[in-house]
């Protein structure tokens, strides 16, 4: 592989104009495709195989036109202190506000609380009105949301306290934005510091943007054909930028190192692609495995996000292998810092060139080499300190509780959170998480009697405050009733109640012939959390197992891939521990603006594993392949570790800082789930890059010595030799560039 990529790199360098034009043409065609393609359908969030989803689908079938998947708003009205909401002027203000909304844009219904049983609190101070919309959550028009907020303000002007709950005000998630802009700016700063050259720093950013632009255009263009929703590209953009910058960063860094050793720019580009490019290929494959593995979770939207992001990573690899060396052909020696180029012009060049037999100059010590030698002097102590430290940080993860936070986790400055609190005060904490009990009485002898029996059974269960009377559809074969729990939607007692009701379903089926299903937002959240928990171990097994096999081929070692996987698990566990400590226990919550503790988002562990595993294996491949390269070329194991750190520690550190800065930018967001993702991903990258890859990995390699690279002979014969370290490049004679393409820069 190294030889093939070496020739590809030289070819792209020589044919740089052709390569650049081809990429521009492909990007333009993808842009045209995206512009002309029909809008992608929003297939919504579904959880196939869960009871809540089954009930939801049956509800849409049996109650046609009910807009079960439409957005809704809940206006909460509270009378002034010492007054009742039912008092004449207060009631008139409520009725006027609801009537104002009834015929509004996209509104399918607005229910007067004084005409709906249970919509006024027992103490008479609070009432709520439900407004239904034809559009889905996140797709309610600006005109409709403006009318909603304006109506609420009219209620406030009449002296009432009015807040808006529900999902009608939920903004549609969009790819891009200020977070990505901040991340790009911070990345530029880190790259300039790393390379000391604006030209070299700009190249990774340019190629990453081109790769992401192409990926996002293809997602938009093929969205309607492949059923990709508008939210599918969010993960693709985030990871496309991450790996696009990383891959170009490593190749440019190797190109500069080859130039510093005296090679011509063309030869340096070929060798950079042959060595660092080989690492890029396998690093990209590990990311693709992690993302494609999201398909085993069983959530369609996660599977589509994973596959779309995997496609963007493949594009990033292709860009790194072809466009990067082509652009290096345009900038040539300007990739080096100005002071180095000045020294070359003054005849003070420090390099051996390609003259056969001339000895390689002694490499200068840098921070990476000094850090490696520090670890080599005390590997066991460093290893124990790193493992114990991560273990302590991971301890809170033992108390991990999963859920899907709702309005209760939003800041108190939002109207949704204030509406949630007012409903809890007026109607009880369980009112914000009603359970929808669906009774399928099709084929039963006494449908009304069966529904009444279900109502009686559910109402008698501990933890149920009240149950609404059954509401039948027009066909009379399905009934709905709402059970109000005594506890909030995120509390474990509510989860137990859902399981209890479902536990009585078999007995009710036997006695009445009716099928009982529990659904609603609260039940759906519980089912989502359970399904994700059940999928966690299979997902880990698939992703880690395939990655270990891939790394076995890369490193031709059994122990190195196992060490890489175990180190990753340590860093993810520590990051989850940090998330639990902050968002569940409340440690340092005020510092980052967490106003309400609660369960960790259900998707967090799997999402973190998928994203961080790919980035962690990037750092592993880039760092350890350089160590193995030194070992294969005859260095002693300890010296090979120093060599690897001397050349690659700086760029691995830069890549990690870029990712940490990008992810940490999300901590400042107001949305709790985004804030949680930002902290979790930033912590995971920090732990994995600096504690695992830069500390534990060299300590383990130092303790193992030559045994780290041990491979049974029978397995050595079976595994293909991909030559990631580029040992065969020493037998390849540099090819002269065609005269017409020869350039001195």
N, C-alpha and C positions, 0 to 999 in steps of 0.2 A: 504493500500500500504506500509506504513512504516514497518508493521510487516513482510510482504512478503520480502521486500528488506533487512530487518534486517537478516532474515534467509539466504537469498541469499549471503549477505556479509560474514556471518559466514561460510557458506559452501565453498565459494571461498577461504577464508582464510585457512580453514582446508585442502581443496583439491588443494592447491596452485600449486603443481607440475602438476597435471592433467590439471588445467585451463591454466597454462602457455604453456604446450605442445599443447593443443587444439588451442590456438591462434597462436602459431608458425606454426602449421600444416595448419590452414586456410590461414595464410599469404603466406606460401609456395605454396599452391594450387593456390591462386590468382595470385602469381607471374608467375607460369607456364602457367596459362590461358592467362595472358597478353603477355607472350613471344611467345606463339604459335598462338595467335589470329591474323587475317589479319589486316592490317592497317585500321584505321578508315577513312571513306570518309570525304572529306572537302566539306560540303554542302554549304559553302559560307554564305554570309549575304543576307537575303531576308526580304521583308516587305510585306507580303500578304495583299491584300485589298487596297493598295495604287495605285494611277495612275502611278507613276513612275515605280513601280514593274510590273504593267500590261504591260506598254510599253516595258520594258526591256525583259519580257518573249516573247512578240510578236516579238521583234527584233531578238531574238535567233531563233524563228520559221521561220520568213520570210527571214532572211539573214543567212542561214546555212553556217558554215565554216568561219563566220566573226570574230570568237573569241571575241565576245562582252564581255565575262567574263575573258579574258586573261589580263595579266599585260601589261603595256605599259610604255615606257620612252620617255621623250621629251627633246632632246638635244637643248639647247639654245646657239646660236652663236652670239657674239657681236664683231664687227670689232674694231681694235685699234682706239684710239681717232683721229678724223679728217678724218677717212677713211670710205668707204662703204663696206658692206659685199659682194656686187656684184662685187667689184674690182677683177681683174683676180687672183692674188695669194690667196686672201681671199676666193673667190668662190671655187677655186681648193682645198683648205684645207678642206672646208666644205664637198665637194663632196667626197674627199678621205676618210674622217672620216665616212661618211654615208655608203660608199661602203664597208668599213672595217667591218661594223656591219651587212650588209645585209645577209651574209651567215653564221652568227655566231650561236652558240649553242642556241636552243629553239627559235630563231628569225623566225617569219613568214612574216615579212615585215619591210623595212626601207625606208621611203619616202624622196626623195631628195627635199629640200625646194624650189629649183629653178624650180621644175617641178610641184609644187602644188600651186594653186592660194591662195593668202592670207598668205603664209608662210614667207614672207619677209615684214618687217615693211615699212610704207610709207616713212620714212626718209632714208631707205636703210641701216640702221646701224645694224639691228637685224634680225636674221632668226632662224627658229626652224625646227627640223626634228623629226618625230614621228617614234619610233621603237616599233613594236608589238611582243609579245611573246605568245607561245602556253601555257605556264604555268600561273597559277593564281598568283595574288599578294601574296607575302610571300612565294611562292614556286619556284621562279626563282632560278636556280642553281648558285652555287658560280662561276662556270666557266663562265656563261653568264654575271653575274654582274661584274666579274673581266674584261671581254672583253669590257663591256660598259664603265667602268671607264678608262680602258687603251686607248680606242678610244678617249675619251674626253681629256685625257692627250696629245695625239698626236695632237689634235686640238690646245691645249694651246701651245705646243711646236712650232706650226706654227705662233704664235703671236696672236691668237684669245682668247677672254674670252669665256670659255665654262663651262656651268653648266648643271646639270641633274635634271629634274623634273619628275613627274609621280610617279607610284607606283611600278616600277620594283625593286627599291632598298629597298623596305619595307621589314624589317626582319620579319620572321615568329615568332609570339609570343610563348614563351616557358614557361611552368610552372617551378617554381624553379629558382634558381640563387642567385646572391649576396644579393638581398634584403631579401630573406628568411633566408639566412645564417646569415646576420646581425641581423635580428629579433630574431633568435634562440639564438644568443650570448647574446643579450640584455636581453632576457627572462631568460636565465640562471643566469645572474647577479642579476636581480630582485628577482628571486626565492631563491637564496642563501642568499640575504639580508633578505628576508621575513622569511625564515625557520631557518636560522643559522645552516643549516646542508646540506652538499653536497649530502648525500644520499637522503634526502627528496626533495631537489631541483631537483635532476636528475630524480626522478620518473615521474613527470608530463611531462617532456620533452620526456622521453622514450615512455610513453604510447601515447602521441600525435603523435609522429613519426610513431609508429606502426599503429595507427588508420588511419593516412593520407596515409601511404604506402599501407594499405589494400584497402582504398577507391580509390586511384589512379590506383592501379592494376586492380580493378574491372571495372573502367571506361575504361581503355585501353583494357581489355579483352572483354568487352561487346560493345565496340565502334562500330564495324561493324554491330553487330546485332541490336542495338538500334539507330543507326544513330548518334552517338556522335562524333563530330569533335575533332580535336586535341586541340582546344582552350577551350573545355568544362570544362576541369579539373582545369582551372586557379582559378576560384572562389572556387571550392571545396578544393583545397590545402590551400588557404589563410584562409578560414573559418574553415577548419578541424583543422589546427594548432591552431587557436585562441580558439575555443571552447574546443578542446582536452586538451590544457594547463589549461584553466579555470576550467573545470569540475574536472580534477584530483587535481588541486590546492585546490578547496573547500573541496573535500573529504579528502585529506591528512591533511588539516588544522583541520577538525573536528576530525579526527582520533587522532591527537596530543592533541587536547583539551580533548578528552575522556581519553587518557592516563594520562594527567596531573591531572585528577580528580580521578585517582587511579584505573581505570579499567584495566583488563588484555588486552593484545594486541588483542586477538580474540574477546572479548566482545566489545572493542573499534572499531574494524573494522565493526562488525555487526551494532552497533549504528551509526557509520559514514555513512554507506550505507543506513540505515533506515531513517536517517534525511537529511543529505546533499545529499544523493543519490536520495531521493524523489524530492528535489529541482532540481537536475540535470535532472530528467525525464521531469519535466514540463518546465524547462528552454529550454531543447532541443526541446520540442514540439513547443514552441513559435518561435524558430529559423526555424524549419521545415515549420511552417505555413508561415513565412515571405518569405522563399525561394520558396516554392511551389506556393505561390501567384504570382510569376513572370509569371506564365502561363497565367494570365488574361491580360497581357500587349499586347499579340498578336504578339510578335516577337519570331520566333522559336528558335533562338540561345540563347536568354535570358531564355526561358522556359527550354531548355535542361540544361543550366548552373545552373539554380535554382534547378532542380530536382536532378542533379548530386551532387550538394553541399548539398542538403537536405539528400541524402543517406549517404554522408560522415559524416554528423552531427549525424545521427542515429547510425552509427558505433562508433563514439566518445562516445555516451551515453552508448552503450553496453560495450565498453572498460572500461569506468569509473565504471560501476556497477559490473564487473566481474574481469577484469585483474588488476585493481588498488588494490582491497582488496587482491588478490592473491599475488601481489608483496609486499604489506604491510606485508603479512605473512612471506616473506623472510627477510625483514629488521627489523620487530618488533619495539623494543624501540629505535633502531638507527635512527628512524624518529625524535626523540627529539634532541634538541641541546646538545652538549657535556657537557656543564656546568650543565644542568638539570640532565643528567644521572649520572654525578659525584656526584651531591647532593644526588641523590637517593642511590647511593652506600655508601655514608657517613651517611645515615640514616636521611637525612634532607628533605625527600620527603614532598611536600606540596600537599596533596590530601586526600580525605576521603575514597577512595577505594569503594568497593561494600558492605561494612558491613551494614546490615539493621539498621536503626535508627540512624546511625552516621550522624551528621549534615554536610551539604556541607560547605566548607570553604568560607570565604568572598573573593569575587573576587577582584583582584587588579585593581586599576584604570590604564588605559592606554590612549594613544592619542585618540582612537576612543570614549571611554567613556567620556573623557573630552570635546571633540568636541560636542557630543550629549548633554551634560549638558549645554554647552554654548548656543546651539540653543534653548533648552528648556526654558532658562531664557528670551528669546526675540524672540519667534517664528514668530510673525506677522512682525516684522522688517526684519528678515532674509528672510521670504517668499517674501515680497515686493521687497527687494533688489535683490533677485535671479531672480524673474520674470521680473522686470524692466530691469535688466542688460541683460538678454537673449533677451528681446524685442528690446533693443537698438542694440544689435549685429545682430538681425534678420532684422532690417530695410532695409539694402541694398537689401535683397531678393525681395523686392517689385519691383525692377528694373531688375529682372531676365530675361535674354534673352537666349533662348536655340538655339543651333546649333551644327554642327559637325565640329570642327576646322580642317582645312587642312594644306597645306604647309605654309600658311601665318602665322601660329602660331608657326612654328618650329624656333629654334634658328638661328640667322644669320650666325652661323658657319657652318650650313649644306648646302650642295649643292642644296637640294630641295628648301630651303627658298630663296637662291640667284637666282635660276632659276625662281621662282615665281616673285620675284621683277624685274628681267630683262624683263620678259614677260609683266608685268604691265607697265613698262616704255616704252617699244617698241610698244605695241599693245593696251594698255589701261587696266584698272583694271578688266573689265568684261571678258577679254580674258581668264583668269584663271578659269572662271566658265561658259562655254557655255551651253546653254539650247538645248537639243536635242528634236526637234519637229517631232513626227512621224505622218504621214498622211496615214491612212488606206483607200485606195481608192477601195478596193475590192467590186465589184458590181456596181460601179458608171459608168455613161455613158461616161464621159470624164475625165479619171484619170489625165492626164497631166494638163488639165485646172483646175481641183480641187486643185492639188498641187500648181499650180501657184497662185491661189486665196488665198490659205493659206499663201504662201510666201509674197504676197502683203499686206495681212492684218497684219501679224506679223511685217513686216518691217515698217509699218506706226505707230506702237504703240510707245508712249513716253518711253524712257529708252532703246530702242533697237538701237545699233550702226549699225549693219549690219546683213544680213541674207544670208547664202550660198544658191546657187541654189539647188532645190530638186534632190536627188540621189535615183533612183529607184532600186529595186531588180530585179533579173532576170525574175521573174514572172510578173513584172509590176503592182503588186497590192499594193505595199507599197513604200512610199517615205520618205526619211529622209532629214531634213535640220537643220542647226545649227544657233541659234540666239545668237548673242553676246551682252550681256547687257552692259550698260554704267557704272555699278557699280560692285564692287567685290562680290564674291560668298557668303560672310558672312553678307553682308549688308541687312538691312530691305527692301531697295528699290528693290533689286533683288527678294526677296520673294514676294513683291507686284506684280512685273512683271510676275512671274510664275502664280499667281492667275488671273492676267488680261488676259494672253493668254488662260488659261483654261476657263475663263469666256466667251471668244469668240467662244469656241468650239461648243456650241449648235447652234449659228447662222450659223457657217460654215457648220455644219451638215445639217441644213435646206436648205441652198443655194446650196451646192455642193454634198451632200450625203456622204461626207468623214468624217471619225472619226479622230479627232485630239487629240493626247496624248502628254504630255510634260514629258520628262525624262532627263537622264543625272545625273552626280554626284551631281550637285547643287540642282536639283529638288528632287532627292532621299533624300538628307540631309534635305531639307525642309519638305518632307513628313514624314521622320523619327521623326523629332522634333515635328511635329503636332500630330502624332499618340501617341508618348510618353506623350505629354501634355494632350491629351484627356484621356489617360489611368491612369493618376496619381491619380485622385480622386477615381475611382472605385477600384484601387489597394489599396489605403489607407483604403477605407471602408472595403474591404474583410479582409485585414491583421489585421488592428486594431480591427475590429469587432470580428473576431474569437479569437484573443488573449485576448480581454476583457472577452469573455465567458470562456476561459480557466482559466484565472486568477480569475474569479468569483468562479470557482470550487476550485482553490488552496487556496485562502484566505478567502472564505466564507464571502465575503463582496462586497457591491456594490460600495462604494466610493473608496476603494483602487485600484481596476482595472481602474476605470475612471481617477483617479489621475495619475496612471502609464502611461496611454495612452496620456494624456494631457502633461505631463512632457516630454515624448518622442518627441511630435510634437514641443515643445518649443526648445529642443536641436537641432533637425534637421533644424528648421527654422534659428536658430542662426548660425549653420555650413554653411548653404547655403548663409547666409548673408556674412560670412567671405570669401567664395569662390567668390561671386560677387564682394566684395570690392577689392580683390587681382587680380583676373583674368579678371574682366570686367572693373573695375574702375582704376586699376593700383596701389592701395595702397600697399606699401611694396613690390612691384613687383620686384624691383632690388635686394632686400634682398634675395629672394628665386630663382632668375634667370628667372623670367617671362619677355621675351623680347618683346612680342606682346600681347596686350589686345584684347579681342574679346568675342564672346558669350560663355556661359557655355555649356559644352558637354551635348547633349540632354539626354543621359542616366544617367547623374549624380544624379538628384533627386530620381529617382526610384531605382537606384543602391544603393544610400546612405540609403534610407529607408529600403531596403531589408536587407542590411548588418548590419546597426546600430540598427535597431529595435530588431534583434535577440540578439545582444550583450547587449543592454540596458535592455531587459527583463531578461537576465541572471542576471545582477546586481540587478535588482528589486526583482527577486524571491529569490536570495541568501540572500539579506539583510533583506527583509521584512518577509520572512518565519522565520528567527531567532527572529525577533521582535514579530511576532505572537506566536511563540513557548513560549516565556517568558510570554506573556499575557495569553495564554491558561493554562499555568502552575501556574497561580494565581498571577502574578505580576501586579502592577498598570500600566496603559498605559504608563506613563512617564518613569517608571523604566524599562518597557519592551523595550522601545526605547534605553535606555542606555545599556541594556543587549545585544541587537542585535548589536549595534555598538561596544561594547567591544569585542565581539567574531568575528564579520565578517567585520568590517570596514577595518582592516589591509589587509585582503586577497582581498577584493573588490578593494582597492586601488592598490594592487600589480597587480591584473588582468588588471585593467585599464591602468596602466603604461606600462605593457607588450604590450597591443594593440596599445597604442599611439606610443610607440617606433617602433613597426613593421610598422604601417602606415606612420609615419613620415619619415621612411627610403626612401619611394618612392618620397618624395619631392625633393630629390637630383637628381632624374632621369632627363635626357635631354628631354624625350618625354613629351610635354605639358599636354596631357590627363592623363598620369600616375601621373605627378606632381599634377594635379588638384585633382585626386582621393586620393592621399596621404594626401594632406592638408585637404580636406573635411572630410575624414574618421577620421583622427587624431583629428580634431577640434570637430567633433560630439561626439566621445567617451569621450574626455575631458569634454565637456559641460555636457554630460549626466551623466557621472560617478560622477564628483566632484560638479557640480552645482545642477543638478536635484536629483540624488539618494542620495548623501551625505549631501545635504543642504535643498533643497525644500521638499523632502519626509519627513524627520523627523519634519520639521516645520509644514507641513500640518497634520501629525499624531498627533503632540502635540496639535494643535488647535482643532482637532476633538475629541480627547480623546477616550472614549469608543464608540462614534458614528462611529468611523472609521471602527469598526468591526460589524456594524449593518447589519442584514440581515432579511428581512421579514420572518415570520414563515412559510408561505406557500411555499416560495422559498427554505427555509432551508430544508423542507421535500422533495423537488424535487431533490435537488443537492446531488450527492453521496458524502459521507464523505471519502476523500482519505487520510486524516490524514498525511498531509505533514510534520506537525510539530512533529510527532512522539509521540503524547501523549499516545498512547496505548502501547508504548514500556515499560512504567513504570510497566505495569502489566505482562510483559514477564519475566520469570525467566531466568537468564543466564544459557545456556546449557554447561555442561562440555565438553571440547574438548576430542576426542578419544585419548586414551593413546599413540597410535603409532604416532599421529600427534602432540603431545604436544611438544612445543619447547620453550625454554627460550633463548632470544636473548639479 
